[in-house]
Amino acid sequence: MTKPYVFITRKIETEVLKEWTETFEVKMWEYEERPVPRAILLEEAAKADALLTMLSDKMDRELLDVAKNLKVIANLAVGYDNIDVPSATEKGITVCNTPDVLTDTTADLAFALLMATARRIVEAAEIVKEGKWTGWSPMLLAGHDIHHKTIGVVGMGKIGETVAKRATGFDMDILYHNRSRNVAAEERLGARYTSFEELITTSDFIVCLTPLTNETAGMFNKEAFMKMKQSAIFINVARGAVADEEALYEALVKGEIAGAGLDVFKQEPIGPDHPLLTLPNVVALPHIGSASVETRQGMIMLCLDNITHVLSGKQPKTIVKL
């Protein structure tokens, strides 16, 4: 009997794969940091019963049309904007993601990015390393306090709620904007639901955690940045396309906002010549929101479990529904 064929689009390290090969025929793209070329992805999709994919892998109609045997796509992420879910559903292909397992880790990173940007941590570390620290002065690398300030969370899902939980330890006032109210967050954390406009005009820290949809794409535009406080700091740990990067650059250069901490970009990886990277008040990270050893292993295990369940005729643990 022929084993189901599984293609993994990025090199992953896990002992579980050794056990997996007893049940499935497994092939893996052998590079950790280089995405699988489109031509190879199409070729493999045409043969695969299951795909374990990354956010950088475009699962569009073209690919789904050639994937005649495909039964499940397991995306190594909470988001799935790289997948044409309606087309996959139409073709009877199950789409899975990895929610919950990365909530705390991503919230940790979001708050760490907020703190690093506010207190100019990266700037300070580089000055020491480059031998430019020549003496102490009262306003040397003076940043912004975090405690007792107002944080505005755009996208109060599980990760947003967990970021807000961390904000309570800093005695922050918590505002949030969501497509629907999160009553649990209001009761547990004292968060206050508000309009997007009130949030961006009154918050000291605006943390973007909203999914990328047709409605949220470009929501942080020129007008939004102009309405923020001059002392405001913008943090994006959601998707790069939620913010207009040219407008963000302009707002930072003109002093319309004080700084930005970014883990995501419209085009990834971001080029070293990107204008945002020239600014000292920008902290830029290479999309590492869930990048802890424990969490990434948990995400991989969840993907493998979802694939196993679907190919065994069982209900997957975390299915994406329209």
HELIX and SHEET records of a PDB file:
HELIX    1   1 VAL A   16  TRP A   20  1                                   5    
HELIX    2   2 ARG A   38  ALA A   45  1                                   8    
HELIX    3   3 ARG A   61  VAL A   66  1                                   6    
HELIX    4   4 VAL A   85  GLU A   90  1                                   6    
HELIX    5   5 THR A  103  ALA A  118  1                                  16    
HELIX    6   6 ILE A  121  LYS A  129  1                                   9    
HELIX    7   7 LYS A  158  THR A  168  1                                  11    
HELIX    8   8 VAL A  183  LEU A  189  1                                   7    
HELIX    9   9 PHE A  196  THR A  202  1                                   7    
HELIX   10  10 LYS A  222  LYS A  227  1                                   6    
HELIX   11  11 GLY A  240  VAL A  242  5                                   3    
HELIX   12  12 GLU A  245  VAL A  253  1                                   9    
HELIX   13  13 PRO A  275  THR A  278  5                                   4    
HELIX   14  14 VAL A  293  LEU A  311  1                                  19    
SHEET    1   A 5 GLU A  25  MET A  28  0                                        
SHEET    2   A 5 TYR A   5  ILE A   8  1                                        
SHEET    3   A 5 ALA A  50  THR A  53  1                                        
SHEET    4   A 5 VAL A  72  ASN A  75  1                                        
SHEET    5   A 5 THR A  94  CYS A  96  1                                        
SHEET    1   B 7 ARG A 192  TYR A 193  0                                        
SHEET    2   B 7 ASP A 173  HIS A 177  1                                        
SHEET    3   B 7 THR A 150  VAL A 154  1                                        
SHEET    4   B 7 PHE A 205  CYS A 208  1                                        
SHEET    5   B 7 ILE A 233  ASN A 236  1                                        
SHEET    6   B 7 GLY A 259  LEU A 262  1                                        
SHEET    7   B 7 VAL A 282  ALA A 284  1                                        
END                                                                             
